[in-house]
Amino acid sequence: MGTRILIAKPGLDGHDRGAKIVARALRDAGFEVVFTGIRQRVDDIVATAVQEDVAMVGLSMLSGAHLALTARTVEGLRAADAGDITVVVGGTIPPADVPRLKAVGAAGVFPTGTPLDVLVAEVRALTAGPASP
């Protein structure tokens, strides 16, 4: 069984086509993907991530609330003693917001148009864990 990843759509955004495409690409690459569906509360995303014992949470956002929702998700995971779960963000992300997302705890940012093979390779690298000596 592959590394477990949670794909979540926080907030009021109701468009999930991109998230489903990403979930399918990750599944096809050997990851075990849990998809929460649309309009998820941050508290529910955190609880699901902990319950499902995932290595990564991928937040998919088109609504423009990506900075606040990413920060709240990272903070929620830390508060749940799950700060070791990696958080990445994808969707409609202005280039100027990429460093700001990383500053609030996103390990990776994948704006709309990121090639799926690049996304899969970066997710694989982020979930690989420390190298053996």
C-alpha positions in Angstrom: 0.0 0.0 0.0 1.3 3.5 -0.9 1.8 6.6 1.1 -1.6 8.0 2.3 -2.5 11.5 1.1 -5.6 13.5 2.0 -7.0 15.8 -0.8 -9.3 18.4 0.7 -11.4 21.4 -0.5 -11.6 23.8 2.4 -14.0 26.7 2.5 -16.9 27.6 0.3 -15.3 26.7 -3.1 -17.6 24.2 -4.9 -15.3 23.4 -7.8 -13.6 20.1 -7.5 -12.5 19.0 -11.0 -8.9 19.9 -10.5 -8.8 18.2 -7.1 -10.2 15.0 -8.6 -7.6 15.1 -11.5 -4.8 15.5 -8.9 -6.3 12.7 -6.7 -6.4 10.4 -9.7 -2.9 11.2 -10.9 -1.5 10.5 -7.3 -3.5 7.3 -7.1 -2.2 6.2 -10.5 1.3 6.9 -9.2 0.9 4.5 -6.3 -0.3 6.8 -3.5 -3.3 5.9 -1.4 -5.6 8.9 -1.7 -8.5 10.0 0.5 -10.7 12.7 -1.0 -12.9 14.7 1.4 -15.1 16.3 -1.2 -16.1 20.0 -1.3 -16.8 22.7 1.3 -14.9 21.2 4.2 -14.2 22.9 7.5 -10.6 23.2 8.5 -11.4 21.3 11.8 -12.9 18.5 9.8 -9.9 18.3 7.5 -7.5 18.1 10.5 -9.6 15.4 12.2 -9.8 13.4 9.0 -6.0 13.7 8.4 -5.3 12.4 11.9 -7.9 9.6 11.8 -6.7 8.4 8.3 -3.0 8.6 9.4 -2.0 10.5 6.3 1.5 11.7 5.5 0.3 14.7 3.6 -2.7 17.0 3.3 -3.2 18.6 -0.2 -5.4 21.6 0.0 -7.1 22.6 -3.3 -8.4 26.1 -3.5 -9.8 28.5 -6.1 -11.6 30.9 -3.7 -8.8 33.3 -2.9 -8.8 32.3 0.8 -5.7 30.2 0.4 -3.5 32.1 2.8 -5.9 32.1 5.7 -7.1 28.5 5.1 -3.6 27.1 4.8 -2.4 28.8 8.0 -5.4 27.5 9.9 -4.9 24.0 8.6 -1.2 24.0 9.6 -2.0 25.5 13.0 -4.8 22.9 13.4 -2.5 20.0 12.6 0.1 21.3 15.1 -2.6 21.7 17.8 -3.7 18.1 17.2 -0.1 17.0 17.7 0.1 16.1 14.0 2.5 18.8 12.9 4.5 16.2 11.1 1.8 15.9 8.5 3.1 17.8 5.4 0.7 20.4 3.9 0.7 21.4 0.2 -1.5 23.8 -1.6 -2.8 23.8 -5.2 -5.2 25.8 -7.3 -5.6 29.4 -8.3 -2.5 30.8 -6.5 -1.0 34.1 -7.5 2.8 33.9 -7.8 3.2 36.6 -5.2 1.4 34.4 -2.7 3.8 31.4 -3.1 6.4 32.6 -0.6 3.6 33.7 1.8 2.1 30.2 1.7 5.5 28.7 2.4 6.0 31.1 5.3 2.7 29.9 7.0 3.8 26.2 6.6 3.0 24.9 3.1 5.8 22.6 2.0 4.8 22.9 -1.6 2.6 25.1 -3.8 1.2 23.9 -7.1 -0.6 26.7 -9.0 -3.1 25.9 -11.7 -1.3 24.6 -14.7 1.4 22.7 -12.8 2.1 19.6 -15.0 0.9 16.4 -13.3 4.3 14.7 -13.6 5.9 17.6 -11.8 3.3 17.5 -9.1 3.7 13.7 -8.6 7.5 13.9 -8.5 7.4 16.7 -5.9 4.8 15.0 -3.8 6.9 11.8 -3.9 10.0 13.8 -2.8 8.1 15.5 0.1 6.7 12.2 1.4 9.9 10.1 1.0 11.1 10.8 4.5 14.7 11.1 5.5 17.3 9.3 3.4 19.0 6.2 4.9 22.7 6.8 5.8 
